Amino acid sequence: MTNKPKKKGSTELPLNTILAGDCIEMMNSLPEESVDLIFADPPYNLQLKGDLHRPDNSKVDAVDDEWDQFSSFAAYDKFTREWLKAARRLLKPNGAIWMIGSYHNVFRMGAELQNQGFWILNDVVWRKSNPMPNFRGKRFTNAHETMIWASKSEGSKYTFNYEALKALNEGVQMRSDWVLPICTGHERLKNDEGTKAHPTQKPESLLHRVLIGSTNPGDVVLDPFFGTGTTGAVAKMLGREFIGIEREEEYRKVAEKRIAGIKKYDREALEVSTSKRAQPRVPFGQLVERGMLRPGTELSSMNGRYKAKVRADGTLVGKDVKGSIHQVGAAYEGAPSCNGWTYWTYKKEGKQVPIDLLRQEIRAEMETRPN
């Protein structure tokens, strides 16, 4: 699964592989505007001073690895600037990025994100339901991390599966504070010595929510700080393509073994609730063109108070008013706007039926057509 980078300028993407090496060098080797989403979990630059012990004097397995250590804030800022520049080059025009961090680094990353032209959509607080205590008792328990979700530019048409996230949340609009547990028990990967394979392994539940909410099946997801492969594992399950970048061989081996054991969900299981706005647009005039509603057909408002006739150009004419299905409905109701699809009905087999059913017939045809 581990691949060497392609030559710079190559148009071939190493999908579903882990690239071995420096994230900036690897990203610069990939083709421009080739990635739909980036999930980045960069070093936090924790600035730890000495060992940390619990009240029983046992040592805490903290993040003290060499990859998390920078000589100064200036050095960290330079690193952030360079990897974000490389990431921006890879994103498609309608692509987006998620970055996760703690109070040590997230504000510095957020500033650089805006400096480079990204457009921040939300900051999401991952509230840990089982955080590590503050053993020294000198600060609040650090019970959350912050994720920044940003589109490539202000005008980007980024993916947001609002209805799918709402469904995940039992029909309630998804908020920007997510209560999810940290990795423990069976999910926490171990190395050959039986200790944590990676000190900052993210839970699959977090990536599941990110990918369901901001990607579609078949999208390409890049993780430039791949670690033990949570992004790749969840992407594979959800039918997304992934590219991982990881310089530490130990982490790559764990990630490869982990992902090899993952099975993709079947096609039916991968389907998610979609917003009405995401459905194909069907002009009312198409119903007239196809003979589903003939010119002269009389439509009635859902409440039965108003009537209008269909014209050959797909507009309606009623008493002292004419225009689109939306305009005529709004004029009758004295309202600023009206959804004509749910307002108007037509007679079918002696019953008044919403015209929206005809639109749904056309949409169903679109979905079953071969690509």
C-alpha positions as CSV (number, residue, x, y, z in Angstrom):
1,M,0.0,0.0,0.0
2,T,2.9,2.4,0.6
3,N,4.0,4.1,-2.6
4,K,6.7,6.5,-3.7
5,P,5.6,9.9,-4.9
6,K,4.9,10.5,-8.5
7,K,7.0,12.9,-10.5
8,K,5.9,16.5,-10.1
9,G,3.4,17.4,-12.8
10,S,2.0,13.8,-13.0
11,T,-1.7,13.6,-13.6
12,E,-1.9,10.2,-11.9
13,L,-3.3,10.0,-8.4
14,P,-2.0,7.2,-6.0
15,L,-5.4,6.4,-4.7
16,N,-5.9,4.3,-1.6
17,T,-2.2,4.3,-0.8
18,I,0.1,5.7,1.9
19,L,2.9,7.9,0.6
20,A,6.1,7.6,2.6
21,G,7.9,10.9,3.3
22,D,7.6,14.6,4.2
23,C,4.0,15.9,3.8
24,I,5.0,19.1,1.9
25,E,7.2,17.3,-0.6
26,M,4.6,14.6,-1.1
27,M,1.8,17.1,-1.6
28,N,3.9,19.0,-4.1
29,S,4.3,15.8,-6.1
30,L,0.6,15.3,-6.7
31,P,-1.4,16.9,-9.5
32,E,-3.0,20.3,-9.0
33,E,-6.7,20.6,-8.1
34,S,-7.1,16.8,-7.7
35,V,-8.5,16.4,-4.2
36,D,-12.1,17.0,-2.9
37,L,-11.4,17.2,0.8
38,I,-8.4,17.4,3.1
39,F,-8.4,16.3,6.7
40,A,-5.3,17.6,8.5
41,D,-4.3,16.6,12.0
42,P,-0.8,18.3,12.1
43,P,1.6,18.3,15.0
44,Y,0.2,20.4,17.9
45,N,3.6,21.8,19.1
46,L,2.6,21.1,22.7
47,Q,5.7,22.7,24.2
48,L,5.9,20.2,27.0
49,K,8.4,20.9,29.8
50,G,9.6,17.7,31.4
51,D,7.6,14.5,32.3
52,L,4.0,14.5,33.5
53,H,3.0,12.2,36.4
54,R,-0.3,11.1,37.8
55,P,-1.1,11.5,41.6
56,D,0.2,7.9,42.1
57,N,3.5,9.0,40.5
58,S,3.1,6.9,37.4
59,K,4.3,8.6,34.2
60,V,1.7,9.8,31.7
61,D,2.3,8.6,28.1
62,A,2.2,12.2,26.8
63,V,3.0,13.5,23.3
64,D,6.8,14.0,23.5
65,D,7.7,12.6,20.1
66,E,10.3,14.4,17.9
67,W,7.8,15.1,15.2
68,D,5.8,17.4,17.6
69,Q,8.8,19.5,18.6
70,F,9.6,22.9,17.0
71,S,12.3,25.3,18.0
72,S,10.0,28.3,18.1
73,F,6.6,29.7,17.2
74,A,8.3,31.2,14.1
75,A,9.4,27.7,13.0
76,Y,6.0,26.3,13.6
77,D,4.4,29.1,11.6
78,K,6.7,28.6,8.7
79,F,5.8,24.9,8.7
80,T,2.1,25.7,8.8
81,R,2.4,28.2,6.0
82,E,4.2,25.7,3.7
83,W,2.0,22.7,4.2
84,L,-1.2,24.8,3.9
85,K,0.2,26.3,0.6
86,A,0.8,22.8,-0.7
87,A,-2.6,21.7,0.5
88,R,-4.4,24.6,-1.2
89,R,-2.8,23.8,-4.5
90,L,-4.3,20.3,-4.4
91,L,-7.8,21.2,-3.6
92,K,-10.4,21.4,-6.4
93,P,-12.1,24.8,-6.7
94,N,-15.1,23.5,-4.7
95,G,-12.9,21.6,-2.3
96,A,-12.7,22.1,1.5
97,I,-10.4,21.4,4.4
98,W,-10.8,20.3,8.0
99,M,-8.0,21.1,10.5
100,I,-7.9,19.9,14.0
101,G,-5.8,21.2,16.9
102,S,-5.7,22.3,20.5
103,Y,-5.2,25.7,22.1
104,H,-1.5,25.3,21.5
105,N,-1.8,25.6,17.7
106,V,-5.3,26.1,16.4
107,F,-5.3,29.9,16.5
108,R,-2.0,30.1,14.7
109,M,-3.3,27.7,12.0
110,G,-6.6,29.6,11.7
111,A,-4.8,32.9,11.0
112,E,-2.6,31.3,8.3
113,L,-5.7,29.6,6.8
114,Q,-7.3,33.0,6.3
115,N,-4.0,34.6,5.1
116,Q,-3.9,32.1,2.2
117,G,-7.4,32.8,1.0
118,F,-9.4,30.0,2.5
119,W,-12.9,30.8,3.7
120,I,-13.8,29.6,7.2
121,L,-17.2,27.9,7.3
122,N,-17.4,26.7,10.9
123,D,-15.2,26.0,13.9
124,V,-16.4,22.8,15.5
125,V,-15.7,21.9,19.1
126,W,-15.0,18.2,19.7
127,R,-16.0,17.9,23.3
128,K,-14.4,14.7,24.7
129,S,-16.8,12.7,26.8
130,N,-13.9,11.0,28.6
131,P,-11.0,13.5,28.6
132,M,-7.7,13.0,30.4
133,P,-7.7,14.8,33.8
134,N,-5.5,17.8,34.6
135,F,-3.1,16.0,37.0
136,R,-1.3,19.1,38.3
137,G,-4.5,20.9,39.2
138,K,-3.3,24.3,37.9
139,R,-5.6,24.6,34.9
140,F,-9.0,23.6,33.7
141,T,-9.3,20.0,32.4
142,N,-8.6,20.3,28.7
143,A,-11.8,18.5,27.6
144,H,-12.0,19.6,23.9
145,E,-10.2,20.1,20.6
146,T,-11.2,22.5,17.9
147,M,-11.7,21.7,14.2
148,I,-11.8,24.4,11.6
149,W,-13.8,23.7,8.4
150,A,-13.0,25.9,5.5
151,S,-13.7,26.1,1.8
152,K,-11.0,26.8,-0.7
153,S,-12.5,30.3,-1.4
154,E,-15.5,32.3,-0.4
155,G,-17.4,31.4,-3.6
156,S,-16.6,27.6,-3.5
157,K,-19.6,25.3,-3.8
158,Y,-18.5,23.0,-1.1
159,T,-20.2,19.7,-0.2
160,F,-22.5,19.8,2.9
161,N,-24.8,16.9,3.5
162,Y,-27.1,18.7,5.9
163,E,-29.9,16.2,5.8
164,A,-27.5,13.3,6.4
165,L,-26.0,15.0,9.5
166,K,-29.5,15.8,10.7
167,A,-30.4,12.1,10.4
168,L,-27.3,11.1,12.3
169,N,-28.5,13.4,15.1
170,E,-32.0,11.9,15.4
171,G,-33.7,14.4,13.2
172,V,-32.3,17.5,14.9
173,Q,-30.0,20.0,13.2
174,M,-26.4,19.1,13.8
175,R,-24.7,21.6,16.1
176,S,-21.1,22.8,16.1
177,D,-20.3,21.1,19.4
178,W,-19.8,17.3,19.0
179,V,-19.7,15.1,22.1
180,L,-17.7,12.0,21.2
181,P,-15.3,9.8,23.2
182,I,-11.5,9.7,22.7
183,C,-9.9,6.4,21.5
184,T,-10.0,3.8,24.2
185,G,-10.5,0.0,24.5
186,H,-10.7,-2.0,21.4
187,E,-10.4,1.0,19.1
188,R,-7.0,2.1,20.5
189,L,-4.3,0.6,18.3
190,K,-1.3,-1.0,20.0
191,N,2.2,-1.7,18.8
192,D,4.3,-4.8,19.2
193,E,5.2,-3.8,22.8
194,G,1.5,-3.5,23.7
195,T,1.6,0.3,24.2
196,K,-0.3,3.0,22.2
197,A,0.7,2.8,18.5
198,H,0.1,6.6,18.2
199,P,-0.3,9.1,21.0
200,T,-3.0,11.2,19.2
201,Q,-5.1,8.6,17.4
202,K,-8.4,10.1,16.5
203,P,-11.7,8.1,17.0
204,E,-13.4,6.7,13.9
205,S,-16.7,8.4,15.1
206,L,-15.1,11.8,14.5
207,L,-14.0,11.0,10.9
208,H,-17.3,9.3,10.2
209,R,-19.2,12.5,10.9
210,V,-16.7,14.6,9.0
211,L,-16.8,12.5,5.9
212,I,-20.6,11.9,5.9
213,G,-21.1,15.6,6.3
214,S,-18.7,17.0,3.7
215,T,-18.0,14.3,1.1
216,N,-19.8,12.0,-1.2
217,P,-19.0,8.4,-2.3
218,G,-16.1,8.4,-4.8
219,D,-14.6,11.7,-3.5
220,V,-10.9,11.9,-3.0
221,V,-9.8,12.6,0.6
222,L,-6.3,13.5,1.5
223,D,-4.7,13.2,4.9
224,P,-1.2,14.7,5.0
225,F,-0.6,13.6,8.6
226,F,-1.9,10.1,8.3
227,G,-0.6,8.5,11.5
228,T,-2.2,5.1,12.1
229,G,-4.8,5.7,9.3
230,T,-8.1,6.6,10.9
231,T,-9.0,8.8,7.9
232,G,-8.1,6.0,5.4
233,A,-10.0,3.4,7.4
234,V,-13.2,5.4,7.6
235,A,-12.9,6.6,4.0
236,K,-12.6,3.0,2.8
237,M,-15.7,1.9,4.8
238,L,-17.7,4.8,3.4
239,G,-16.7,4.3,-0.3
240,R,-14.4,7.4,-0.5
241,E,-11.0,7.3,-2.1
242,F,-8.1,8.3,0.1
243,I,-4.5,9.3,-0.1
244,G,-2.4,9.2,3.1
245,I,1.0,10.8,3.7
246,E,3.1,9.6,6.7
247,R,6.9,9.9,7.2
248,E,7.1,7.6,10.2
249,E,7.5,4.0,9.1
250,E,6.2,2.6,12.4
251,Y,2.9,4.4,11.9
252,R,2.6,3.4,8.2
253,K,2.9,-0.3,9.1
254,V,0.1,0.0,11.6
255,A,-2.1,1.9,9.2
256,E,-1.5,-0.6,6.4
257,K,-2.5,-3.6,8.5
258,R,-5.5,-1.7,9.9
259,I,-6.9,-0.6,6.5
260,A,-6.2,-4.0,4.9
261,G,-8.8,-5.5,7.3
262,I,-11.5,-2.9,6.5
263,K,-14.4,-3.8,4.3
264,K,-16.3,-1.2,2.2
265,Y,-20.0,-0.9,3.1
266,D,-22.4,-2.1,0.3
267,R,-23.8,0.5,-2.1
268,E,-27.2,0.6,-0.5
269,A,-25.7,1.2,2.9
270,L,-23.6,4.1,1.5
271,E,-26.6,6.1,0.4
272,V,-27.4,9.0,2.8
273,S,-30.3,11.5,3.2
274,T,-30.0,14.3,0.7
275,S,-31.2,17.9,0.8
276,K,-34.0,18.9,-1.6
277,R,-31.6,21.5,-2.9
278,A,-29.2,18.8,-3.9
279,Q,-31.7,17.1,-6.1
280,P,-31.7,17.7,-9.9
281,R,-33.6,20.9,-11.0
282,V,-36.7,20.2,-13.0
283,P,-38.3,23.2,-14.7
284,F,-42.1,23.2,-14.6
285,G,-42.1,23.7,-18.4
286,Q,-40.6,20.3,-18.8
287,L,-43.9,18.8,-17.5
288,V,-45.7,20.6,-20.3
289,E,-43.1,19.7,-23.0
290,R,-43.4,16.0,-22.1
291,G,-47.2,16.1,-22.1
292,M,-47.5,15.3,-18.4
293,L,-49.6,18.4,-18.1
294,R,-51.2,19.8,-21.2
295,P,-51.7,23.5,-22.0
296,G,-55.1,24.5,-20.7
297,T,-55.0,22.1,-17.8
298,E,-56.6,23.7,-14.7
299,L,-54.6,23.6,-11.5
300,S,-56.1,24.2,-8.0
301,S,-54.3,25.5,-5.0
302,M,-53.8,23.0,-2.2
303,N,-56.5,24.7,-0.1
304,G,-58.9,24.7,-3.1
305,R,-59.5,28.5,-3.0
306,Y,-57.7,29.4,-6.2
307,K,-57.4,28.1,-9.8
308,A,-55.1,28.8,-12.7
309,K,-54.5,27.3,-16.2
310,V,-51.3,26.0,-17.6
311,R,-50.0,27.8,-20.7
312,A,-47.8,26.4,-23.5
313,D,-44.7,28.1,-22.3
314,G,-44.8,26.6,-18.8
315,T,-46.4,29.6,-17.1
316,L,-49.8,29.9,-15.4
317,V,-52.7,32.4,-16.0
318,G,-55.3,33.1,-13.4
319,K,-57.7,35.8,-12.4
320,D,-55.8,39.1,-13.0
321,V,-52.4,37.4,-12.6
322,K,-49.9,35.4,-14.7
323,G,-46.4,34.1,-14.3
324,S,-44.5,31.1,-13.0
325,I,-46.1,28.5,-10.7
326,H,-44.3,30.3,-7.8
327,Q,-45.3,33.9,-8.8
328,V,-49.0,33.1,-9.3
329,G,-49.2,31.3,-6.0
330,A,-47.5,34.1,-4.2
331,A,-49.8,36.7,-5.8
332,Y,-52.9,34.8,-4.8
333,E,-51.7,34.4,-1.2
334,G,-50.4,38.0,-0.9
335,A,-47.1,36.4,0.2
336,P,-43.5,37.5,-0.7
337,S,-42.8,33.9,-2.0
338,C,-44.4,30.6,-2.7
339,N,-43.2,27.1,-3.5
340,G,-45.5,26.4,-6.4
341,W,-44.5,22.7,-6.5
342,T,-46.3,22.1,-3.2
343,Y,-48.9,24.8,-3.6
344,W,-50.6,23.6,-6.9
345,T,-52.5,20.3,-7.6
346,Y,-54.0,18.7,-10.7
347,K,-56.9,16.3,-11.1
348,K,-56.0,12.7,-11.6
349,E,-58.6,9.9,-11.5
350,G,-61.0,12.2,-9.8
351,K,-58.6,13.4,-7.1
352,Q,-56.5,16.5,-6.7
353,V,-52.8,15.4,-6.7
354,P,-49.8,17.7,-6.0
355,I,-47.8,18.6,-9.2
356,D,-44.7,17.8,-7.2
357,L,-45.3,14.1,-7.8
358,L,-44.7,14.6,-11.5
359,R,-41.4,16.3,-10.7
360,Q,-40.4,13.3,-8.6
361,E,-41.2,11.0,-11.5
362,I,-38.7,12.9,-13.7
363,R,-36.1,12.9,-10.9
364,A,-36.4,9.1,-10.5
365,E,-35.8,8.7,-14.2
366,M,-32.6,10.8,-13.9
367,E,-31.3,8.6,-11.1
368,T,-31.8,5.4,-13.1
369,R,-30.2,6.6,-16.3
370,P,-26.8,5.0,-17.0
371,N,-23.8,7.4,-16.7
